[in-house]
Amino acid sequence: MRLNAVIAGVGMTTFGKHLQRGLKSLGAEAVQAALTSSGVDASALEAAYVGNAAAGLVTGQESIRGQVILRSIGLGRLPVVNVENACASASTAFNQACAMVSAGYYDIALALGVEKLYHEDKKVSFGAFTGAVDVESMAILIRQLQENAKSSGAESASSGAGRNRSMFMDIYAQVARAHMSAFGTTVEQYAAVSAKNSLHGSLNSRAQFRDVLTVEEVLAQPMVAEPLTRSMCSPIGDGAAAAVIVSERKARELGVRKPVRVAASVLRSGWDHHPADPGTSEVCSAEAYDEAGIGPEDLDVIELHDASAPSEIFTYESLSLCDKGAGGSLIDEGVTRLGGRCPVNTSGGLLRKGHPVGATGIAQIVELTEQLQGRSGSRQVEGAKVALAHNGGGTIGPDAAAMCVTILKS
Protein backbone atom coordinates (compact mmCIF):
# COMPACT_ATOMS: atom_id res chain seq x y z
CA MET A 1 0.00 0.00 0.00
CA ARG A 2 1.10 3.59 -0.50
CA LEU A 3 2.12 4.93 2.88
CA ASN A 4 0.65 8.20 4.06
CA ALA A 5 2.83 8.57 7.12
CA VAL A 6 5.12 11.38 8.24
CA ILE A 7 7.45 11.44 11.22
CA ALA A 8 6.62 14.60 13.11
CA GLY A 9 9.05 14.10 15.97
CA VAL A 10 11.42 11.63 17.61
CA GLY A 11 13.09 11.14 20.97
CA MET A 12 15.22 8.64 22.84
CA THR A 13 17.18 8.05 26.01
CA THR A 14 20.85 7.39 26.33
CA PHE A 15 21.38 3.66 25.93
CA GLY A 16 23.33 1.92 28.67
CA LYS A 17 23.21 0.37 32.10
CA HIS A 18 20.26 1.89 33.97
CA LEU A 19 19.85 -0.42 36.95
CA GLN A 20 18.10 2.26 38.99
CA ARG A 21 15.53 3.11 36.31
CA GLY A 22 12.46 1.14 35.27
CA LEU A 23 10.45 0.79 32.08
CA LYS A 24 8.20 3.69 33.08
CA SER A 25 11.07 6.11 33.60
CA LEU A 26 12.84 5.19 30.37
CA GLY A 27 9.67 5.11 28.29
CA ALA A 28 8.45 8.43 29.67
CA GLU A 29 11.70 10.18 28.78
CA ALA A 30 11.57 9.01 25.16
CA VAL A 31 7.86 9.80 24.72
CA GLN A 32 8.16 13.28 26.17
CA ALA A 33 11.18 14.03 23.98
CA ALA A 34 9.30 12.87 20.87
CA LEU A 35 6.25 14.96 21.76
CA THR A 36 8.41 18.03 22.33
CA SER A 37 10.21 17.43 19.05
CA SER A 38 6.91 17.10 17.16
CA GLY A 39 5.10 20.01 18.75
CA VAL A 40 2.13 17.68 19.29
CA ASP A 41 0.29 17.80 22.61
CA ALA A 42 -0.03 14.45 24.36
CA SER A 43 -3.81 14.85 24.38
CA ALA A 44 -3.83 14.76 20.56
CA LEU A 45 -2.47 11.21 20.38
CA GLU A 46 -5.06 8.79 19.03
CA ALA A 47 -3.25 5.46 19.48
CA ALA A 48 0.01 4.01 20.72
CA TYR A 49 2.03 0.99 19.59
CA VAL A 50 4.56 -0.12 22.19
CA GLY A 51 7.38 -2.53 21.36
CA ASN A 52 9.08 -4.60 24.04
CA ALA A 53 10.69 -8.03 23.89
CA ALA A 54 11.80 -9.18 27.32
CA ALA A 55 10.17 -7.29 30.18
CA GLY A 56 8.32 -10.38 31.32
CA LEU A 57 11.57 -12.29 31.81
CA VAL A 58 13.77 -9.46 33.10
CA THR A 59 11.39 -7.26 35.13
CA GLY A 60 8.33 -9.49 35.59
CA GLN A 61 6.04 -6.99 33.84
CA GLU A 62 3.77 -8.91 31.48
CA SER A 63 0.62 -8.33 29.44
CA ILE A 64 0.06 -4.57 29.84
CA ARG A 65 3.53 -3.14 29.41
CA GLY A 66 2.52 -0.23 27.17
CA GLN A 67 -0.43 0.73 29.33
CA VAL A 68 1.71 0.75 32.47
CA ILE A 69 4.36 2.96 30.88
CA LEU A 70 1.97 5.43 29.26
CA ARG A 71 -0.38 5.70 32.24
CA SER A 72 2.59 6.84 34.33
CA ILE A 73 2.74 10.04 32.25
CA GLY A 74 -1.01 10.57 32.10
CA LEU A 75 -1.69 8.87 28.79
CA GLY A 76 -4.82 6.80 29.30
CA ARG A 77 -8.00 6.22 27.32
CA LEU A 78 -6.26 5.88 23.95
CA PRO A 79 -5.92 2.38 22.45
CA VAL A 80 -2.57 0.78 23.23
CA VAL A 81 -1.24 -2.17 21.25
CA ASN A 82 1.60 -4.11 22.84
CA VAL A 83 4.04 -5.51 20.28
CA GLU A 84 6.53 -8.30 20.92
CA ASN A 85 8.68 -9.41 17.99
CA ALA A 86 12.15 -10.15 19.38
CA CYS A 87 14.78 -7.59 18.32
CA ALA A 88 12.31 -6.28 15.72
CA SER A 89 9.71 -5.33 18.34
CA ALA A 90 10.16 -1.57 17.98
CA SER A 91 10.36 -1.56 14.17
CA THR A 92 7.20 -3.69 14.12
CA ALA A 93 5.45 -1.20 16.40
CA PHE A 94 6.58 1.60 14.06
CA ASN A 95 5.41 -0.36 11.01
CA GLN A 96 1.97 -0.90 12.51
CA ALA A 97 1.56 2.72 13.56
CA CYS A 98 2.49 3.86 10.04
CA ALA A 99 0.07 1.36 8.50
CA MET A 100 -2.84 2.50 10.66
CA VAL A 101 -2.18 6.15 9.95
CA SER A 102 -1.87 5.38 6.23
CA ALA A 103 -5.13 3.45 6.31
CA GLY A 104 -6.88 6.49 7.75
CA TYR A 105 -7.78 4.99 11.13
CA TYR A 106 -5.71 7.60 12.96
CA ASP A 107 -4.16 10.96 12.15
CA ILE A 108 -1.65 10.94 15.02
CA ALA A 109 -0.08 7.83 16.52
CA LEU A 110 2.78 7.11 18.86
CA ALA A 111 5.35 4.35 18.35
CA LEU A 112 7.50 3.49 21.35
CA GLY A 113 10.20 0.88 21.91
CA VAL A 114 11.49 0.25 25.42
CA GLU A 115 13.67 -2.38 27.07
CA LYS A 116 15.56 -3.24 30.25
CA LEU A 117 18.07 -6.05 29.84
CA TYR A 118 20.60 -5.42 32.59
CA HIS A 119 19.97 -7.59 35.63
CA GLU A 120 22.08 -8.43 38.66
CA ASP A 121 21.95 -12.06 37.48
CA LYS A 122 23.49 -12.24 33.99
CA LYS A 123 21.74 -15.53 33.32
CA VAL A 124 18.42 -13.66 33.36
CA SER A 125 19.68 -11.30 30.64
CA PHE A 126 21.02 -14.14 28.50
CA GLY A 127 17.74 -16.00 28.97
CA ALA A 128 15.91 -13.14 27.29
CA PHE A 129 17.78 -13.94 24.08
CA THR A 130 17.54 -17.71 24.43
CA GLY A 131 13.77 -17.48 24.02
CA ALA A 132 14.13 -15.86 20.57
CA VAL A 133 14.64 -19.22 18.87
CA ASP A 134 12.43 -22.30 18.56
CA VAL A 135 12.80 -23.52 22.15
CA GLU A 136 11.36 -26.94 21.32
CA SER A 137 14.39 -27.44 19.07
CA MET A 138 16.86 -25.87 21.51
CA ALA A 139 18.85 -29.02 22.25
CA ILE A 140 19.28 -29.71 18.53
CA LEU A 141 20.39 -26.12 17.86
CA ILE A 142 22.97 -26.13 20.64
CA ARG A 143 24.35 -29.49 19.52
CA GLN A 144 24.65 -28.25 15.92
CA LEU A 145 26.44 -25.08 17.06
CA GLN A 146 28.88 -27.06 19.18
CA GLU A 147 29.56 -29.62 16.47
CA ASN A 148 30.15 -26.90 13.89
CA ALA A 149 32.51 -25.07 16.24
CA LYS A 150 34.52 -28.22 17.00
CA SER A 151 34.81 -29.19 13.35
CA SER A 152 36.15 -25.74 12.47
CA GLY A 153 38.58 -25.62 15.39
CA ALA A 154 36.66 -22.88 17.22
CA GLU A 155 37.61 -23.78 20.79
CA SER A 156 35.81 -20.93 22.60
CA ALA A 157 32.61 -21.53 20.65
CA SER A 158 32.57 -25.24 21.49
CA SER A 159 30.83 -24.69 24.83
CA GLY A 160 28.97 -22.08 26.89
CA ALA A 161 26.32 -21.04 24.36
CA GLY A 162 23.32 -19.55 26.20
CA ARG A 163 25.05 -19.81 29.58
CA ASN A 164 28.13 -17.59 29.43
CA ARG A 165 26.83 -15.42 26.59
CA SER A 166 23.88 -14.85 24.31
CA MET A 167 23.36 -17.90 22.10
CA PHE A 168 23.02 -15.52 19.16
CA MET A 169 26.75 -14.78 19.28
CA ASP A 170 27.36 -18.46 18.52
CA ILE A 171 24.88 -18.32 15.64
CA TYR A 172 26.57 -15.21 14.20
CA ALA A 173 30.00 -16.76 14.71
CA GLN A 174 28.99 -19.87 12.78
CA VAL A 175 27.80 -17.78 9.83
CA ALA A 176 30.93 -15.63 10.05
CA ARG A 177 33.18 -18.68 9.76
CA ALA A 178 31.18 -19.93 6.80
CA HIS A 179 31.48 -16.54 5.06
CA MET A 180 35.24 -16.56 5.59
CA SER A 181 35.48 -20.05 4.12
CA ALA A 182 33.25 -19.32 1.13
CA PHE A 183 34.42 -15.83 0.17
CA GLY A 184 37.77 -15.20 1.82
CA THR A 185 36.41 -12.57 4.18
CA THR A 186 38.99 -11.87 6.88
CA VAL A 187 38.77 -11.42 10.62
CA GLU A 188 40.49 -8.05 10.09
CA GLN A 189 37.52 -6.93 7.98
CA TYR A 190 35.13 -7.94 10.76
CA ALA A 191 37.27 -6.03 13.25
CA ALA A 192 37.24 -3.00 10.93
CA VAL A 193 33.43 -2.87 11.23
CA SER A 194 33.75 -2.60 15.01
CA ALA A 195 36.46 0.04 14.68
CA LYS A 196 34.37 2.08 12.22
CA ASN A 197 31.29 1.94 14.41
CA SER A 198 33.33 2.89 17.47
CA LEU A 199 34.38 6.06 15.67
CA HIS A 200 30.76 6.84 14.79
CA GLY A 201 29.58 6.03 18.32
CA SER A 202 32.21 8.32 19.83
CA LEU A 203 30.34 11.21 18.19
CA ASN A 204 26.94 10.16 19.59
CA SER A 205 26.13 11.47 23.06
CA ARG A 206 23.39 8.82 23.48
CA ALA A 207 25.64 5.85 22.67
CA GLN A 208 26.41 3.26 25.32
CA PHE A 209 30.14 3.11 24.45
CA ARG A 210 32.05 6.15 23.19
CA ASP A 211 35.68 5.08 23.15
CA VAL A 212 37.39 4.81 19.77
CA LEU A 213 38.94 1.43 18.95
CA THR A 214 41.50 0.45 16.35
CA VAL A 215 41.36 -2.80 14.40
CA GLU A 216 44.30 -4.06 16.45
CA GLU A 217 42.52 -3.27 19.72
CA VAL A 218 39.38 -5.08 18.57
CA LEU A 219 41.38 -8.17 17.65
CA ALA A 220 43.26 -8.13 20.97
CA GLN A 221 40.10 -8.28 23.07
CA PRO A 222 38.88 -11.50 24.75
CA MET A 223 37.46 -14.13 22.42
CA VAL A 224 33.72 -14.77 22.76
CA ALA A 225 33.06 -17.29 19.99
CA GLU A 226 35.53 -17.59 17.13
CA PRO A 227 36.07 -15.31 15.25
CA LEU A 228 34.12 -12.84 17.42
CA THR A 229 36.02 -10.89 20.05
CA ARG A 230 34.10 -8.89 22.65
CA SER A 231 33.84 -5.68 20.62
CA MET A 232 32.52 -7.61 17.63
CA CYS A 233 29.42 -8.48 19.71
CA SER A 234 26.61 -6.04 20.48
CA PRO A 235 26.15 -5.41 24.21
CA ILE A 236 22.94 -5.74 26.15
CA GLY A 237 21.46 -2.43 27.28
CA ASP A 238 18.57 -0.47 28.73
CA GLY A 239 16.80 2.36 26.93
CA ALA A 240 13.82 3.66 25.00
CA ALA A 241 13.06 5.42 21.71
CA ALA A 242 9.85 6.96 20.37
CA ALA A 243 8.37 8.54 17.25
CA VAL A 244 5.21 10.57 16.65
CA ILE A 245 3.66 9.61 13.32
CA VAL A 246 1.06 11.72 11.54
CA SER A 247 -0.75 11.68 8.21
CA GLU A 248 0.47 13.97 5.45
CA ARG A 249 -2.65 16.09 5.85
CA LYS A 250 -2.13 16.41 9.59
CA ALA A 251 1.53 17.29 9.05
CA ARG A 252 0.49 20.20 6.85
CA GLU A 253 -2.19 21.22 9.32
CA LEU A 254 0.27 21.16 12.23
CA GLY A 255 2.94 22.95 10.24
CA VAL A 256 5.49 20.24 10.95
CA ARG A 257 8.98 21.61 10.35
CA LYS A 258 11.32 19.38 8.33
CA PRO A 259 8.87 16.47 7.98
CA VAL A 260 10.34 13.07 7.18
CA ARG A 261 8.15 10.86 5.00
CA VAL A 262 7.95 7.11 5.46
CA ALA A 263 8.41 5.98 1.86
CA ALA A 264 8.29 2.24 2.62
CA SER A 265 7.99 -0.09 5.58
CA VAL A 266 8.09 -3.80 4.86
CA LEU A 267 7.60 -6.43 7.56
CA ARG A 268 7.92 -10.17 6.93
CA SER A 269 8.67 -13.32 8.86
CA GLY A 270 11.18 -15.95 7.84
CA TRP A 271 10.26 -19.15 6.02
CA ASP A 272 11.81 -22.49 5.18
CA HIS A 273 14.10 -22.07 2.19
CA HIS A 274 17.47 -23.23 0.95
CA PRO A 275 20.30 -21.22 2.54
CA ALA A 276 21.43 -20.09 -0.91
CA ASP A 277 18.02 -18.65 -1.78
CA PRO A 278 17.08 -15.01 -1.01
CA GLY A 279 16.06 -14.64 2.63
CA THR A 280 14.13 -12.11 4.65
CA SER A 281 16.64 -9.26 4.26
CA GLU A 282 16.84 -9.66 0.49
CA VAL A 283 13.08 -9.98 0.03
CA CYS A 284 12.17 -7.13 2.38
CA SER A 285 14.75 -4.74 0.95
CA ALA A 286 13.75 -5.49 -2.65
CA GLU A 287 10.11 -4.88 -1.79
CA ALA A 288 10.98 -1.67 0.07
CA TYR A 289 13.07 -0.35 -2.84
CA ASP A 290 10.16 -1.00 -5.19
CA GLU A 291 7.63 0.59 -2.85
CA ALA A 292 9.79 3.69 -2.39
CA GLY A 293 10.68 3.94 -6.08
CA ILE A 294 14.43 3.88 -5.48
CA GLY A 295 17.40 1.53 -5.72
CA PRO A 296 20.26 0.86 -3.30
CA GLU A 297 22.38 3.36 -5.22
CA ASP A 298 20.02 6.13 -4.08
CA LEU A 299 20.63 5.60 -0.37
CA ASP A 300 22.54 8.30 1.51
CA VAL A 301 22.69 6.76 4.99
CA ILE A 302 21.78 3.40 6.55
CA GLU A 303 21.18 2.04 10.04
CA LEU A 304 21.35 -1.75 9.96
CA HIS A 305 21.18 -4.60 12.44
CA ASP A 306 24.84 -5.12 13.37
CA ALA A 307 24.17 -7.44 16.30
CA SER A 308 27.65 -8.71 15.48
CA ALA A 309 30.34 -7.13 13.33
CA PRO A 310 30.08 -9.83 10.64
CA SER A 311 26.33 -9.20 10.45
CA GLU A 312 27.01 -5.75 9.04
CA ILE A 313 29.08 -7.20 6.22
CA PHE A 314 26.44 -9.85 5.43
CA THR A 315 23.76 -7.16 5.36
CA TYR A 316 25.68 -5.01 2.86
CA GLU A 317 25.20 -7.92 0.51
CA SER A 318 21.56 -8.65 1.31
CA LEU A 319 20.68 -4.97 0.84
CA SER A 320 22.33 -5.16 -2.62
CA LEU A 321 24.98 -2.59 -1.76
CA CYS A 322 27.45 -5.01 -3.35
CA ASP A 323 27.61 -8.49 -4.84
CA LYS A 324 27.36 -11.61 -2.70
CA GLY A 325 30.65 -12.20 -0.92
CA ALA A 326 31.96 -8.69 -1.58
CA GLY A 327 30.85 -7.05 1.68
CA GLY A 328 34.36 -6.99 3.09
CA SER A 329 35.54 -4.80 0.23
CA LEU A 330 33.15 -2.02 1.24
CA ILE A 331 34.88 -1.85 4.61
CA ASP A 332 38.34 -1.92 3.02
CA GLU A 333 37.39 0.93 0.68
CA GLY A 334 35.83 3.12 3.39
CA VAL A 335 32.50 3.22 1.57
CA THR A 336 30.42 2.83 4.74
CA ARG A 337 32.23 5.13 7.14
CA LEU A 338 31.43 8.81 7.67
CA GLY A 339 32.74 10.63 4.61
CA GLY A 340 32.25 7.54 2.45
CA ARG A 341 29.76 7.07 -0.36
CA CYS A 342 27.06 5.58 1.89
CA PRO A 343 27.75 5.78 5.63
CA VAL A 344 26.33 2.90 7.66
CA ASN A 345 25.47 2.98 11.36
CA THR A 346 26.36 6.61 11.95
CA SER A 347 24.85 6.23 15.43
CA GLY A 348 27.51 3.68 16.30
CA GLY A 349 25.11 0.87 15.48
CA LEU A 350 24.09 -1.86 17.87
CA LEU A 351 27.79 -2.52 18.51
CA ARG A 352 28.43 0.88 20.11
CA LYS A 353 25.11 2.68 20.54
CA GLY A 354 23.89 -0.46 22.30
CA HIS A 355 21.11 -2.97 21.81
CA PRO A 356 18.19 -2.78 24.25
CA VAL A 357 16.35 -5.13 21.93
CA GLY A 358 12.80 -3.81 22.24
CA ALA A 359 13.97 -0.24 21.56
CA THR A 360 16.52 -0.79 18.80
CA GLY A 361 14.24 -0.50 15.75
CA ILE A 362 12.89 2.93 16.67
CA ALA A 363 16.34 4.09 17.79
CA GLN A 364 17.38 3.49 14.18
CA ILE A 365 14.45 5.65 13.05
CA VAL A 366 15.51 8.40 15.47
CA GLU A 367 19.05 8.45 14.06
CA LEU A 368 17.88 8.50 10.44
CA THR A 369 15.20 11.13 11.03
CA GLU A 370 17.76 13.44 12.60
CA GLN A 371 20.17 12.76 9.73
CA LEU A 372 17.52 13.69 7.16
CA GLN A 373 16.71 16.84 9.14
CA GLY A 374 20.38 17.85 9.32
CA ARG A 375 20.46 17.58 13.13
CA SER A 376 23.25 15.05 13.66
CA GLY A 377 26.08 17.44 14.47
CA SER A 378 29.58 16.07 13.99
CA ARG A 379 28.30 12.81 12.51
CA GLN A 380 26.01 14.49 9.98
CA VAL A 381 25.95 12.98 6.50
CA GLU A 382 26.07 15.95 4.17
CA GLY A 383 23.03 16.31 1.92
CA ALA A 384 21.28 13.18 3.24
CA LYS A 385 17.85 12.83 1.63
CA VAL A 386 17.13 9.07 1.55
CA ALA A 387 17.72 6.64 4.42
CA LEU A 388 17.14 2.95 5.13
CA ALA A 389 16.63 1.10 8.42
CA HIS A 390 17.14 -2.67 8.61
CA ASN A 391 16.06 -4.47 11.81
CA GLY A 392 15.76 -8.21 12.31
CA GLY A 393 14.61 -10.30 15.24
CA GLY A 394 14.98 -13.90 16.38
CA THR A 395 16.16 -16.91 14.39
CA ILE A 396 14.40 -19.99 13.07
CA GLY A 397 16.41 -22.30 10.86
CA PRO A 398 18.65 -20.47 8.40
CA ASP A 399 16.97 -17.07 8.62
CA ALA A 400 15.63 -14.28 10.84
CA ALA A 401 12.25 -14.95 12.42
CA ALA A 402 11.15 -11.34 11.81
CA MET A 403 12.50 -8.64 9.53
CA CYS A 404 11.54 -5.02 8.96
CA VAL A 405 13.06 -2.72 6.34
CA THR A 406 12.02 0.94 6.32
CA ILE A 407 12.91 3.71 3.88
CA LEU A 408 12.63 7.37 4.83
CA LYS A 409 12.82 10.46 2.65
CA SER A 410 13.28 14.10 3.61
Secondary structure, DSSP 8 states (H G I E B T S, - for coil): -----EEEEEEE---B--TT--HHHHHHHHHHHHHHHHT--GGG--EEEEE-SSHHHHT---S-HHHHHHHTTT--SS-EEEE--GGGHHHHHHHHHHHHHHTTS-SEEEEEEEE----SSHHHHHHHHHTTS-GGGHHHHHHHHHHHHHHTT-SGGGS-BTTTB-HHHHHHHHHHHHHHHHH---HHHHHHHHHHHHHHHHT-TT-S------HHHHHHS-EEETTEEGGGB----BEEEEEEEE-HHHHHHHT-SS-EEEEEEEEEE-----TTS--HHHHHHHHHHHHHT--GGG-SEEE---SBHHHHHHHHHHTTSS-TT-HHHHHHTTTTSTTSSS-B-TT-HHHHT---HHHHHHHHHHHHHHHHTT--GGG--TT--EEEEEEEEEEETTEEEEEEEEEEE-
